Structures are given as structure tokens and as C-alpha cells.
Amino acid sequence: MIKDAFGQQIYTENELCEILLARPHAKFTNTLTATKITIDPYLELEHQPQLIEYVNTQETLEEFDSRLQANWHMPQEYRDLDIVEYLLSKCQNDEQLQRVGEELLLYVDRGMLPLLQYLKFLVDTMRVNKIVWGVGRGSSVASYVLFLLGVHKIDSIYYDLPITEFLKEN
């Protein structure tokens, strides 16, 4: 298996055959292949692989991210949500407004507002379905915006955690 510049895994026909022989119940969804491969329809596989021939494009990382984000399964109400307005409305004082404004500028600069909309959808879905998720982990707890969305339970203002711990420049 090889990976392209964006980290996508690309399999050869031999690699797929080896995997299917070792694990006949393996599921392949939208699996990228180095060449066009057709799995014999007469093989009695429990799950027919969904294979996509890899095409090396000249798209930028931003174009790649945008294309993948367009395929996120998220209700239209979340796509239409003004996430900036939502987050600013959650602030209760000037310190929180200042911090959220600072963070939102960093999220906007990185084109990450759709990610915040998706995280709002994800947290709402977990709450409705009574799914438990973690308190917080790693550098993400430095984001007050993620705290307001409910992604984690660590108040980065209270603990004086700088946003630079989360959104570091490369």
C-alpha cells in the first residue's frame, strides 16, 4: 500500500486479494486502488468491496479538503448554521467574547468553519443518542470554541490555556 501526498491509502490488486483471502468479511468502502480492479462477482463475499480507481490530481490541499468536506453526512440545518453567530451568542462576558473572536479568526484563516459546524452536529447527535464521549484530550482542550461546542469539558479560559497550544503553525 502506498499513500499519496494527502495521506490517502492506495491499494494494489495483489494487496486487496491478500486482505480478502485473510479476512473474507473485511469491508472496503470507497477504497482507492492503483489500477481499475473488478472483483469477480461470483466470489461469495459477504461484503462486495466498493473500489475507486485512484486518480492523481493537481489539486491543492485546500481544494482536496473542500472536496472531502462536501461529502460529509450532515443535515442541511447544520450546513446553514451561522456558527460564528452561534458561538458568540454562547459568550457571557467580554473575556469570553475576546477569546472566541481570537479563536474564530484562526479557524477562519484555516478554512475550518465547516469543521465547527460538523462538530456541533456531532455533539448534538451524541447527546440525543445518549452517547458518552471523553472529557478532553491533548491540545484540543486549549480551544475555548471547542469547549463551547461541547467537544470537551475543559474551560481553557479558567485554566489559562493559550489557543496557540491547539492551533500551532507548522
N, C-alpha and C positions, 0 to 999 in steps of 0.2 A: 504494500500500500504506500502510496505517495501522498503528499499534501501540496496543495497549491499555495500561492502567496497569501491567501486569506485563511489558510488552515483547514480547507475542506479536504476530506479524505477521499481519495480516488482509488478504486479497486480494479485489478486486472481480472480477466475471466478465470484464470487459474486460482487466484486468491478467493474469489467468490465460490468456486466449486469446492475448494478445500473447506471453507467455512460451512457450506451446506452439507457436505459429507460428514463433517464432525458434529454439526448441530442442525439436524434437519428441521427443527422447529424455530430456527432463527428467523427473526423478522427483519426485512430490509425495506425501509420506507424512503423513497426518493434517494436511493443510493447512487452515487456518482461512479461511473465506470470509465476506464481509459478508452475503450472502443465500444461500438454498438454490440450488445450482447442480448441474445434471445434465449431465455431459459426454456428448455424443452417442456411444452405443455403437458406431455404425457408422464412427466415425473410426478409422482404423487406427493407433492409438497403440501404441507398444511397451510403455509402462507406463501403465495406467489410473490417473489421479490418485485418491488417497484424500482426499476432501474432507469437511470437517466444517463445518457452519454455526456461526458464532461466536455464542455466547450470552453477553451481558454479565451477569455475576452480581454479587452484592454481597458476595462472599467476601473475607475479609481476606487479606493476603499470606501469613500462616501457614497458612490453610486452602488457599490456592492451592498453596503448596509441598508441603503434606501430600498433596494430591490427585495432584500430579505424581509425588511420590516413591513413591506406591503403585503406579505403573506402571513403575518401574524393573525391568529384567530382571536379577534377582539370585536365585541359588539360596536356598532356604529356610534352609539351614545358615548363611548369612551374615546373613539377617534375624534369626535366632535367636541369633547370636553376641553374647555379653556383651562388647561392645567395650571397655568400661571395664576389666573384669577382664583382658582380653587385653593391653591397653596397660600396665596397672600391672604385670603379670607380666613385661613386657619390661624393666622398670627394674632396674638393677644396684646403685644406691646411693641414699642419701637425697636428694641433689641432683636426680637424675632423677625420683624419686617426687614431690618437691615441684613440679617443673616440670610434670610430666604432670598432677598433680592440679589445679594452677592452670589449665592449658590446658583440661582436661576441663570444669571449671566454666564456662569461657567458651563451649565448644562446646555444653554442656547448655543454658545460658541462651539460646542462639540456635537451639535445636532441631536441631542439626547432627549428632547421634549417628548417624542413618541414613546421612548422607553418609560418615561414617567407616567404617561397615560396608561401604558400597559401594566406597569406596577400597580397603579390604582385599581385597574380591573382585576389583577391577580389577587391582591389583598382582599378586595370586596368579595371575590369568588370564594376564597378560603374562609372568610368569615361566615358567609351564607351557608357553606357546607360544613361548618364546624371543623375545619382542618387546622391542626396546630402547626405553627412554624416557629423557628428559633427566635430567641431574644435579640440576637445580633451577632455578627461575626466579622472579624477582620476590620479593614479600613472603612467599610461601608457605614460603620457606626459614627463616623465623623461627619456624615451628611445629615443636617437638620431636616432637609427636604424629605429624605427617606424616612426619618422619624415621623414627620407629619403625615406621610402616606401610610404609615403603619408597617413598613417593611421590617423595622426593628424597633426595640423599645428603649434605646439609649438616647437620652436627651443630650446632644452634643454641645448645646449652649451651657447647660448645667455643669457638665464635666469639662468645659473649656477645651473641646477638641477642635482643632482648626480644620477647615474644609480641605486644606492642602494635603492632609493625610489621606483623603479619599481620591480627589481628582488631581493627581500628580501629573506634571508634564513629563513626557518621555525624554 
